Amino acid sequence: MVEGLISVLILAFLTLVFGLLKDLMIIIIPQVILIGVVIYLLVRVRVKISKAEKEKLGAKIEDLEKKIEGLGKK
């Protein structure tokens, strides 16, 4: 998903540059809106990935703590 958003962002920037060179407001305004939406989505996806990684690491830490306690009891 991230790769797709990045490719859309690159194409939007290229189209924006083309619109700026040709001075076409009909292209510039939608591209600026599209770039803003894609950046917002990229940030949201990154935050969700970070939360998932944090939860995964927390579960691994709990498992290791249980193993250490089990070894300490023996």
Biopython code that builds the backbone (N, CA, C, O; Angstrom):
import numpy as np
from Bio.PDB.StructureBuilder import StructureBuilder

atoms = [
    (1, "MET", "N", (0.824, -1.194, 0.000)),
    (1, "MET", "CA", (0.000, 0.000, 0.000)),
    (1, "MET", "C", (0.865, 1.254, 0.000)),
    (1, "MET", "O", (0.564, 2.230, -0.687)),
    (2, "VAL", "N", (1.932, 1.213, 0.772)),
    (2, "VAL", "CA", (2.815, 2.376, 0.845)),
    (2, "VAL", "C", (3.457, 2.630, -0.511)),
    (2, "VAL", "O", (3.583, 3.776, -0.943)),
    (3, "GLU", "N", (3.866, 1.543, -1.186)),
    (3, "GLU", "CA", (4.498, 1.698, -2.490)),
    (3, "GLU", "C", (3.537, 2.327, -3.496)),
    (3, "GLU", "O", (3.936, 3.169, -4.301)),
    (4, "GLY", "N", (2.279, 1.919, -3.445)),
    (4, "GLY", "CA", (1.276, 2.492, -4.337)),
    (4, "GLY", "C", (1.063, 3.975, -4.076)),
    (4, "GLY", "O", (0.960, 4.765, -5.015)),
    (5, "LEU", "N", (0.997, 4.355, -2.804)),
    (5, "LEU", "CA", (0.823, 5.770, -2.462)),
    (5, "LEU", "C", (2.028, 6.596, -2.901)),
    (5, "LEU", "O", (1.876, 7.729, -3.356)),
    (6, "ILE", "N", (3.221, 6.026, -2.765)),
    (6, "ILE", "CA", (4.421, 6.758, -3.180)),
    (6, "ILE", "C", (4.438, 6.939, -4.691)),
    (6, "ILE", "O", (4.825, 8.000, -5.181)),
    (7, "SER", "N", (4.021, 5.913, -5.437)),
    (7, "SER", "CA", (3.991, 6.055, -6.897)),
    (7, "SER", "C", (2.953, 7.091, -7.323)),
    (7, "SER", "O", (3.194, 7.859, -8.255)),
    (8, "VAL", "N", (1.803, 7.120, -6.652)),
    (8, "VAL", "CA", (0.794, 8.147, -6.952)),
    (8, "VAL", "C", (1.349, 9.530, -6.630)),
    (8, "VAL", "O", (1.112, 10.483, -7.373)),
    (9, "LEU", "N", (2.084, 9.644, -5.530)),
    (9, "LEU", "CA", (2.673, 10.923, -5.143)),
    (9, "LEU", "C", (3.683, 11.401, -6.187)),
    (9, "LEU", "O", (3.704, 12.583, -6.531)),
    (10, "ILE", "N", (4.511, 10.499, -6.689)),
    (10, "ILE", "CA", (5.495, 10.864, -7.713)),
    (10, "ILE", "C", (4.799, 11.324, -8.987)),
    (10, "ILE", "O", (5.174, 12.342, -9.569)),
    (11, "LEU", "N", (3.784, 10.577, -9.423)),
    (11, "LEU", "CA", (3.049, 10.977, -10.627)),
    (11, "LEU", "C", (2.338, 12.316, -10.430)),
    (11, "LEU", "O", (2.265, 13.124, -11.356)),
    (12, "ALA", "N", (1.818, 12.549, -9.238)),
    (12, "ALA", "CA", (1.148, 13.821, -8.962)),
    (12, "ALA", "C", (2.134, 14.980, -9.028)),
    (12, "ALA", "O", (1.805, 16.045, -9.550)),
    (13, "PHE", "N", (3.353, 14.781, -8.497)),
    (13, "PHE", "CA", (4.360, 15.834, -8.574)),
    (13, "PHE", "C", (4.764, 16.105, -10.021)),
    (13, "PHE", "O", (4.930, 17.261, -10.412)),
    (14, "LEU", "N", (4.923, 15.048, -10.816)),
    (14, "LEU", "CA", (5.283, 15.238, -12.224)),
    (14, "LEU", "C", (4.191, 15.997, -12.973)),
    (14, "LEU", "O", (4.483, 16.897, -13.761)),
    (15, "THR", "N", (2.943, 15.635, -12.725)),
    (15, "THR", "CA", (1.831, 16.329, -13.362)),
    (15, "THR", "C", (1.745, 17.777, -12.886)),
    (15, "THR", "O", (1.418, 18.670, -13.668)),
    (16, "LEU", "N", (2.035, 18.013, -11.615)),
    (16, "LEU", "CA", (2.031, 19.373, -11.080)),
    (16, "LEU", "C", (3.106, 20.220, -11.748)),
    (16, "LEU", "O", (2.861, 21.375, -12.096)),
    (17, "VAL", "N", (4.287, 19.657, -11.929)),
    (17, "VAL", "CA", (5.368, 20.386, -12.603)),
    (17, "VAL", "C", (4.959, 20.711, -14.036)),
    (17, "VAL", "O", (5.185, 21.824, -14.509)),
    (18, "PHE", "N", (4.358, 19.745, -14.726)),
    (18, "PHE", "CA", (3.878, 19.982, -16.090)),
    (18, "PHE", "C", (2.844, 21.105, -16.103)),
    (18, "PHE", "O", (2.891, 21.983, -16.965)),
    (19, "GLY", "N", (1.914, 21.080, -15.156)),
    (19, "GLY", "CA", (0.897, 22.124, -15.079)),
    (19, "GLY", "C", (1.492, 23.485, -14.785)),
    (19, "GLY", "O", (1.023, 24.494, -15.312)),
    (20, "LEU", "N", (2.530, 23.527, -13.943)),
    (20, "LEU", "CA", (3.184, 24.804, -13.648)),
    (20, "LEU", "C", (3.929, 25.338, -14.867)),
    (20, "LEU", "O", (3.925, 26.543, -15.122)),
    (21, "LEU", "N", (4.567, 24.445, -15.618)),
    (21, "LEU", "CA", (5.299, 24.879, -16.811)),
    (21, "LEU", "C", (4.358, 25.411, -17.884)),
    (21, "LEU", "O", (4.672, 26.394, -18.555)),
    (22, "LYS", "N", (3.216, 24.773, -18.047)),
    (22, "LYS", "CA", (2.239, 25.192, -19.060)),
    (22, "LYS", "C", (1.255, 26.222, -18.520)),
    (22, "LYS", "O", (0.426, 26.743, -19.267)),
    (23, "ASP", "N", (1.343, 26.518, -17.216)),
    (23, "ASP", "CA", (0.464, 27.483, -16.553)),
    (23, "ASP", "C", (-1.014, 27.112, -16.726)),
    (23, "ASP", "O", (-1.832, 27.939, -17.130)),
    (24, "LEU", "N", (-1.336, 25.861, -16.413)),
    (24, "LEU", "CA", (-2.700, 25.360, -16.518)),
    (24, "LEU", "C", (-3.287, 25.204, -15.115)),
    (24, "LEU", "O", (-2.979, 24.243, -14.411)),
    (25, "MET", "N", (-4.119, 26.138, -14.723)),
    (25, "MET", "CA", (-4.715, 26.098, -13.387)),
    (25, "MET", "C", (-5.655, 24.905, -13.224)),
    (25, "MET", "O", (-5.864, 24.426, -12.109)),
    (26, "ILE", "N", (-6.223, 24.423, -14.338)),
    (26, "ILE", "CA", (-7.132, 23.282, -14.263)),
    (26, "ILE", "C", (-6.395, 22.012, -13.840)),
    (26, "ILE", "O", (-7.018, 21.072, -13.347)),
    (27, "ILE", "N", (-5.086, 21.977, -14.026)),
    (27, "ILE", "CA", (-4.276, 20.838, -13.589)),
    (27, "ILE", "C", (-3.671, 21.105, -12.216)),
    (27, "ILE", "O", (-3.587, 20.192, -11.395)),
    (28, "ILE", "N", (-3.256, 22.320, -11.956)),
    (28, "ILE", "CA", (-2.519, 22.643, -10.732)),
    (28, "ILE", "C", (-3.363, 22.425, -9.479)),
    (28, "ILE", "O", (-2.905, 21.790, -8.529)),
    (29, "ILE", "N", (-4.577, 22.940, -9.466)),
    (29, "ILE", "CA", (-5.411, 22.876, -8.262)),
    (29, "ILE", "C", (-5.738, 21.431, -7.856)),
    (29, "ILE", "O", (-5.552, 21.082, -6.690)),
    (30, "PRO", "N", (-6.222, 20.573, -8.782)),
    (30, "PRO", "CA", (-6.488, 19.186, -8.363)),
    (30, "PRO", "C", (-5.228, 18.436, -7.933)),
    (30, "PRO", "O", (-5.288, 17.592, -7.039)),
    (31, "GLN", "N", (-4.101, 18.730, -8.552)),
    (31, "GLN", "CA", (-2.869, 18.041, -8.191)),
    (31, "GLN", "C", (-2.408, 18.426, -6.790)),
    (31, "GLN", "O", (-1.917, 17.575, -6.048)),
    (32, "VAL", "N", (-2.557, 19.680, -6.420)),
    (32, "VAL", "CA", (-2.192, 20.110, -5.068)),
    (32, "VAL", "C", (-3.087, 19.409, -4.045)),
    (32, "VAL", "O", (-2.615, 18.971, -2.996)),
    (33, "ILE", "N", (-4.372, 19.307, -4.355)),
    (33, "ILE", "CA", (-5.296, 18.602, -3.459)),
    (33, "ILE", "C", (-4.917, 17.125, -3.366)),
    (33, "ILE", "O", (-4.898, 16.556, -2.275)),
    (34, "LEU", "N", (-4.614, 16.503, -4.509)),
    (34, "LEU", "CA", (-4.226, 15.093, -4.533)),
    (34, "LEU", "C", (-2.950, 14.854, -3.735)),
    (34, "LEU", "O", (-2.859, 13.875, -2.993)),
    (35, "ILE", "N", (-1.976, 15.726, -3.877)),
    (35, "ILE", "CA", (-0.719, 15.589, -3.134)),
    (35, "ILE", "C", (-0.984, 15.688, -1.630)),
    (35, "ILE", "O", (-0.419, 14.922, -0.849)),
    (36, "GLY", "N", (-1.827, 16.615, -1.231)),
    (36, "GLY", "CA", (-2.165, 16.749, 0.187)),
    (36, "GLY", "C", (-2.836, 15.504, 0.744)),
    (36, "GLY", "O", (-2.504, 15.056, 1.842)),
    (37, "VAL", "N", (-3.778, 14.941, -0.006)),
    (37, "VAL", "CA", (-4.482, 13.732, 0.437)),
    (37, "VAL", "C", (-3.520, 12.552, 0.533)),
    (37, "VAL", "O", (-3.571, 11.788, 1.496)),
    (38, "VAL", "N", (-2.645, 12.399, -0.459)),
    (38, "VAL", "CA", (-1.706, 11.272, -0.456)),
    (38, "VAL", "C", (-0.722, 11.389, 0.710)),
    (38, "VAL", "O", (-0.411, 10.387, 1.354)),
    (39, "ILE", "N", (-0.237, 12.583, 0.985)),
    (39, "ILE", "CA", (0.678, 12.767, 2.121)),
    (39, "ILE", "C", (-0.038, 12.437, 3.430)),
    (39, "ILE", "O", (0.539, 11.795, 4.308)),
    (40, "TYR", "N", (-1.285, 12.870, 3.564)),
    (40, "TYR", "CA", (-2.077, 12.546, 4.756)),
    (40, "TYR", "C", (-2.222, 11.028, 4.918)),
    (40, "TYR", "O", (-2.048, 10.500, 6.016)),
    (41, "LEU", "N", (-2.539, 10.331, 3.822)),
    (41, "LEU", "CA", (-2.693, 8.878, 3.885)),
    (41, "LEU", "C", (-1.378, 8.184, 4.211)),
    (41, "LEU", "O", (-1.366, 7.202, 4.953)),
    (42, "LEU", "N", (-0.270, 8.684, 3.666)),
    (42, "LEU", "CA", (1.036, 8.095, 3.976)),
    (42, "LEU", "C", (1.357, 8.220, 5.464)),
    (42, "LEU", "O", (1.885, 7.288, 6.069)),
    (43, "VAL", "N", (1.042, 9.360, 6.042)),
    (43, "VAL", "CA", (1.294, 9.556, 7.474)),
    (43, "VAL", "C", (0.431, 8.607, 8.294)),
    (43, "VAL", "O", (0.914, 8.002, 9.251)),
    (44, "ARG", "N", (-0.841, 8.469, 7.931)),
    (44, "ARG", "CA", (-1.734, 7.564, 8.673)),
    (44, "ARG", "C", (-1.270, 6.120, 8.589)),
    (44, "ARG", "O", (-1.287, 5.395, 9.584)),
    (45, "VAL", "N", (-0.855, 5.702, 7.393)),
    (45, "VAL", "CA", (-0.384, 4.326, 7.221)),
    (45, "VAL", "C", (0.869, 4.098, 8.051)),
    (45, "VAL", "O", (1.012, 3.050, 8.681)),
    (46, "ARG", "N", (1.771, 5.061, 8.058)),
    (46, "ARG", "CA", (3.015, 4.915, 8.825)),
    (46, "ARG", "C", (2.723, 4.818, 10.324)),
    (46, "ARG", "O", (3.362, 4.041, 11.033)),
    (47, "VAL", "N", (1.769, 5.598, 10.799)),
    (47, "VAL", "CA", (1.399, 5.543, 12.219)),
    (47, "VAL", "C", (0.816, 4.174, 12.561)),
    (47, "VAL", "O", (1.135, 3.606, 13.606)),
    (48, "LYS", "N", (-0.038, 3.641, 11.683)),
    (48, "LYS", "CA", (-0.623, 2.321, 11.941)),
    (48, "LYS", "C", (0.449, 1.243, 11.938)),
    (48, "LYS", "O", (0.406, 0.328, 12.761)),
    (49, "ILE", "N", (1.412, 1.336, 11.025)),
    (49, "ILE", "CA", (2.502, 0.361, 10.984)),
    (49, "ILE", "C", (3.320, 0.447, 12.266)),
    (49, "ILE", "O", (3.696, -0.581, 12.830)),
    (50, "SER", "N", (3.597, 1.650, 12.727)),
    (50, "SER", "CA", (4.370, 1.822, 13.963)),
    (50, "SER", "C", (3.641, 1.225, 15.163)),
    (50, "SER", "O", (4.261, 0.561, 15.994)),
    (51, "LYS", "N", (2.337, 1.452, 15.259)),
    (51, "LYS", "CA", (1.563, 0.892, 16.369)),
    (51, "LYS", "C", (1.580, -0.627, 16.334)),
    (51, "LYS", "O", (1.722, -1.274, 17.371)),
    (52, "ALA", "N", (1.437, -1.202, 15.136)),
    (52, "ALA", "CA", (1.445, -2.663, 15.012)),
    (52, "ALA", "C", (2.802, -3.238, 15.413)),
    (52, "ALA", "O", (2.868, -4.268, 16.083)),
    (53, "GLU", "N", (3.877, -2.576, 15.007)),
    (53, "GLU", "CA", (5.215, -3.040, 15.380)),
    (53, "GLU", "C", (5.427, -2.934, 16.887)),
    (53, "GLU", "O", (6.044, -3.812, 17.491)),
    (54, "LYS", "N", (4.920, -1.866, 17.495)),
    (54, "LYS", "CA", (5.063, -1.681, 18.940)),
    (54, "LYS", "C", (4.318, -2.779, 19.696)),
    (54, "LYS", "O", (4.838, -3.323, 20.671)),
    (55, "GLU", "N", (3.109, -3.105, 19.253)),
    (55, "GLU", "CA", (2.342, -4.171, 19.897)),
    (55, "GLU", "C", (3.042, -5.516, 19.737)),
    (55, "GLU", "O", (3.071, -6.323, 20.666)),
    (56, "LYS", "N", (3.599, -5.749, 18.567)),
    (56, "LYS", "CA", (4.302, -7.010, 18.309)),
    (56, "LYS", "C", (5.523, -7.134, 19.216)),
    (56, "LYS", "O", (5.774, -8.200, 19.779)),
    (57, "LEU", "N", (6.275, -6.059, 19.356)),
    (57, "LEU", "CA", (7.443, -6.081, 20.234)),
    (57, "LEU", "C", (7.034, -6.254, 21.694)),
    (57, "LEU", "O", (7.716, -6.939, 22.456)),
    (58, "GLY", "N", (5.925, -5.637, 22.082)),
    (58, "GLY", "CA", (5.427, -5.797, 23.450)),
    (58, "GLY", "C", (5.077, -7.248, 23.750)),
    (58, "GLY", "O", (5.356, -7.749, 24.839)),
    (59, "ALA", "N", (4.469, -7.918, 22.782)),
    (59, "ALA", "CA", (4.125, -9.333, 22.971)),
    (59, "ALA", "C", (5.387, -10.183, 23.089)),
    (59, "ALA", "O", (5.435, -11.112, 23.896)),
    (60, "LYS", "N", (6.400, -9.875, 22.298)),
    (60, "LYS", "CA", (7.657, -10.628, 22.382)),
    (60, "LYS", "C", (8.333, -10.416, 23.736)),
    (60, "LYS", "O", (8.882, -11.355, 24.312)),
    (61, "ILE", "N", (8.293, -9.194, 24.238)),
    (61, "ILE", "CA", (8.890, -8.901, 25.549)),
    (61, "ILE", "C", (8.172, -9.690, 26.639)),
    (61, "ILE", "O", (8.819, -10.251, 27.523)),
    (62, "GLU", "N", (6.846, -9.739, 26.587)),
    (62, "GLU", "CA", (6.085, -10.502, 27.580)),
    (62, "GLU", "C", (6.447, -11.984, 27.529)),
    (62, "GLU", "O", (6.596, -12.624, 28.570)),
    (63, "ASP", "N", (6.590, -12.534, 26.318)),
    (63, "ASP", "CA", (6.979, -13.946, 26.190)),
    (63, "ASP", "C", (8.353, -14.191, 26.790)),
    (63, "ASP", "O", (8.563, -15.185, 27.485)),
    (64, "LEU", "N", (9.287, -13.289, 26.525)),
    (64, "LEU", "CA", (10.635, -13.451, 27.076)),
    (64, "LEU", "C", (10.635, -13.340, 28.598)),
    (64, "LEU", "O", (11.361, -14.070, 29.273)),
    (65, "GLU", "N", (9.821, -12.426, 29.144)),
    (65, "GLU", "CA", (9.728, -12.301, 30.599)),
    (65, "GLU", "C", (9.174, -13.580, 31.222)),
    (65, "GLU", "O", (9.634, -14.002, 32.283)),
    (66, "LYS", "N", (8.192, -14.196, 30.573)),
    (66, "LYS", "CA", (7.635, -15.454, 31.082)),
    (66, "LYS", "C", (8.688, -16.554, 31.054)),
    (66, "LYS", "O", (8.774, -17.354, 31.985)),
    (67, "LYS", "N", (9.483, -16.600, 29.998)),
    (67, "LYS", "CA", (10.538, -17.616, 29.905)),
    (67, "LYS", "C", (11.595, -17.405, 30.987)),
    (67, "LYS", "O", (12.082, -18.364, 31.584)),
    (68, "ILE", "N", (11.943, -16.145, 31.233)),
    (68, "ILE", "CA", (12.934, -15.840, 32.270)),
    (68, "ILE", "C", (12.400, -16.241, 33.640)),
    (68, "ILE", "O", (13.131, -16.822, 34.442)),
    (69, "GLU", "N", (11.132, -15.937, 33.918)),
    (69, "GLU", "CA", (10.529, -16.332, 35.193)),
    (69, "GLU", "C", (10.502, -17.848, 35.331)),
    (69, "GLU", "O", (10.738, -18.384, 36.413)),
    (70, "GLY", "N", (10.212, -18.537, 34.226)),
    (70, "GLY", "CA", (10.192, -20.001, 34.252)),
    (70, "GLY", "C", (11.571, -20.571, 34.537)),
    (70, "GLY", "O", (11.693, -21.562, 35.257)),
    (71, "LEU", "N", (12.603, -19.964, 33.986)),
    (71, "LEU", "CA", (13.970, -20.423, 34.243)),
    (71, "LEU", "C", (14.391, -20.112, 35.675)),
    (71, "LEU", "O", (15.135, -20.878, 36.287)),
    (72, "GLY", "N", (13.920, -18.997, 36.205)),
    (72, "GLY", "CA", (14.260, -18.610, 37.574)),
    (72, "GLY", "C", (13.645, -19.542, 38.607)),
    (72, "GLY", "O", (14.227, -19.751, 39.671)),
    (73, "LYS", "N", (12.489, -20.099, 38.313)),
    (73, "LYS", "CA", (11.811, -21.001, 39.249)),
    (73, "LYS", "C", (12.480, -22.366, 39.304)),
    (73, "LYS", "O", (12.388, -23.060, 40.316)),
    (74, "LYS", "N", (13.149, -22.758, 38.230)),
    (74, "LYS", "CA", (13.782, -24.089, 38.190)),
    (74, "LYS", "C", (15.025, -24.107, 38.952)),
    (74, "LYS", "O", (15.689, -25.141, 39.026)),
]
sb = StructureBuilder()
sb.init_structure("model")
sb.init_model(0)
sb.init_chain("A")
sb.init_seg("    ")
for serial, (resi, resn, name, xyz) in enumerate(atoms, 1):
    if name == "N":
        sb.init_residue(resn, " ", resi, " ")
    sb.init_atom(name, np.array(xyz, "f"), 0.0, 1.0, " ", f" {name:<3s}", serial, name[0])
structure = sb.get_structure()
